Amino acid sequence: LPTVADLTNLVVVMVRPRNPLNIGAAARAMSNFGVHCLRVVNPYAVAFREARSAVGASELLRNAEEFTSVAAAVSDCLLVLGTTAARNRTLQNTLRQLDLRSSGTIHKQLRSGRVAILFGSEKIGLTNDDFSHCHWLLKIPTRETNVSMNLGQAVAVCLYELARAPEAKSATARNTTAKNKEKVDRATVGVNEQITTTLLEALRHSGYVKPGTESACEKKVRRLVLRFNLEKMDAEVLLGMARQIVWRMRQHTPKS
Amino acid sequence: LPTVADLTNLVVVMVRPRNPLNIGAAARAMSNFGVHCLRVVNPYAVAFREARSAVGASELLRNAEEFTSVAAAVSDCLLVLGTTAARNRTLQNTLRQLDLRSSGTIHKQLRSGRVAILFGSEKIGLTNDDFSHCHWLLKIPTRETNVSMNLGQAVAVCLYELARAPEAKSATARNTTAKNKEKVDRATVGVNEQITTTLLEALRHSGYVKPGTESACEKKVRRLVLRFNLEKMDAEVLLGMARQIVWRMRQHTPKS
């Protein structure tokens, strides 16, 4: 039987999980499919402590890292994906279905660096703010009448699809190879976030950010920067430019 | 986005489940992927009663049927599959990996009639006796170091693969169409089991079944009959023959 795909570079990020059973279930599925890096953003403290007993995944849970923001949890990644049931929500991100094709796209990035896949809390999933950190969103194809999956099961299904034996993907991959032949180093999400932050400060200084629109504006800028899909070198250059602009604007803004 | 495949004819059979959370999780995944028929063999009574709260699947659980044997639970099915982590066990059944190809085979049967997929208990999975009711076994491709999945997650992954949008399967299906073009009505597992039982009685009468080998012999016969892959009409004929033989043998066996 063929082996599972190499998922060393995959990072599972659980955002505000509430139920220790689901954290444990996610860890177990990670262990089943060869994913080692679990990061948790603002978990309920009790939930996180109690999750330590996942079958065959206790070491994985011991090594899980805690973060206080999505931005920090994904800063070293090249690609960030959010998962969603896509119900009753107008999405600003591109939505793709979990399948051979989207899995192939993810594998292409995994060969260059880290890819984060975000799972939201049991009750409300990921927020629009969380989505603003994502390059695109992933939806498990479920029935319209009951789209929302259990958190632990959703993690298992996503990792199963990504771990699917590599040969199954070759046929699909072949179709997309031609146009993606040149290998390009992309900027990490962390650098993109620095650009976002710097740009935002510049926009604030400029008066572009109207009172009360601060949060919406931040998300707007973040999405914009992600859509740039910056190469590593270009990102450095852009960040340098933005910093320079902000440095200058600070000098001209009266201190409050 | 493409819709999920038609799984109306799929029957999920949980054999001796212990944990109500897993029964509920299985029901929820069934609801997510459009599978309606849940059958439970010898569940722990408490587990079954407490499972009533699966999100979006309470009706499905209310309609779940209880059986006292695997044979009874699958008697109206054309194809029976067992799931296994295939660890430390010498298997007498054919073992296939869950993938596009095995899923395609299952879909071909689903177009003709019911297909049962069996999930064993949390601790020990399915027994060799359970396996003897299966045409073949299905293994989710997991890592060698932690092959065994959580029950609820295993159900979700299997149903996800089977519900996978039909167009993804077409390429694989095309390769196998030629040799399976003629549509044949196969015998249900129930009829096969009647043949097994009748043959066994004949074997017992014949002295073929040695003391202490009763159970092994039963499994052996059951597997044999399944491998016949009988057409419906042929099964009727064979059953008639076997019954006739037994009727005759009873007359010649001294009553004890």
Chai-1 contact restraints between the chains, C-beta under 6 A:
chainA,res_idxA,chainB,res_idxB,connection_type,confidence,min_distance_angstrom,max_distance_angstrom,comment,restraint_id
A,L1,B,Q97,contact,1.0,0.0,6.0,A-B,restraint_1
A,V4,B,P141,contact,1.0,0.0,6.0,A-B,restraint_2
A,V4,B,R143,contact,1.0,0.0,6.0,A-B,restraint_3
A,A25,B,N150,contact,1.0,0.0,6.0,A-B,restraint_4
A,R28,B,N150,contact,1.0,0.0,6.0,A-B,restraint_5
A,A29,B,Q153,contact,1.0,0.0,6.0,A-B,restraint_6
A,S31,B,N146,contact,1.0,0.0,6.0,A-B,restraint_7
A,N32,B,T142,contact,1.0,0.0,6.0,A-B,restraint_8
A,N32,B,N146,contact,1.0,0.0,6.0,A-B,restraint_9
A,N32,B,M149,contact,1.0,0.0,6.0,A-B,restraint_10
A,G34,B,R143,contact,1.0,0.0,6.0,A-B,restraint_11
A,G56,B,N146,contact,1.0,0.0,6.0,A-B,restraint_12
A,Q97,B,L1,contact,1.0,0.0,6.0,A-B,restraint_13
A,P141,B,V4,contact,1.0,0.0,6.0,A-B,restraint_14
A,T142,B,N32,contact,1.0,0.0,6.0,A-B,restraint_15
A,R143,B,G34,contact,1.0,0.0,6.0,A-B,restraint_16
A,N146,B,S31,contact,1.0,0.0,6.0,A-B,restraint_17
A,N146,B,N32,contact,1.0,0.0,6.0,A-B,restraint_18
A,N146,B,G56,contact,1.0,0.0,6.0,A-B,restraint_19
A,M149,B,N32,contact,1.0,0.0,6.0,A-B,restraint_20
A,N150,B,A25,contact,1.0,0.0,6.0,A-B,restraint_21
A,N150,B,R28,contact,1.0,0.0,6.0,A-B,restraint_22
A,Q153,B,A29,contact,1.0,0.0,6.0,A-B,restraint_23
A,Q153,B,Q153,contact,1.0,0.0,6.0,A-B,restraint_24
A,Q153,B,A156,contact,1.0,0.0,6.0,A-B,restraint_25
A,A156,B,Q153,contact,1.0,0.0,6.0,A-B,restraint_26
A,A156,B,A156,contact,1.0,0.0,6.0,A-B,restraint_27
A,A156,B,V157,contact,1.0,0.0,6.0,A-B,restraint_28
A,V157,B,A156,contact,1.0,0.0,6.0,A-B,restraint_29
A,V157,B,V157,contact,1.0,0.0,6.0,A-B,restraint_30
A,V157,B,Y160,contact,1.0,0.0,6.0,A-B,restraint_31
A,Y160,B,V157,contact,1.0,0.0,6.0,A-B,restraint_32
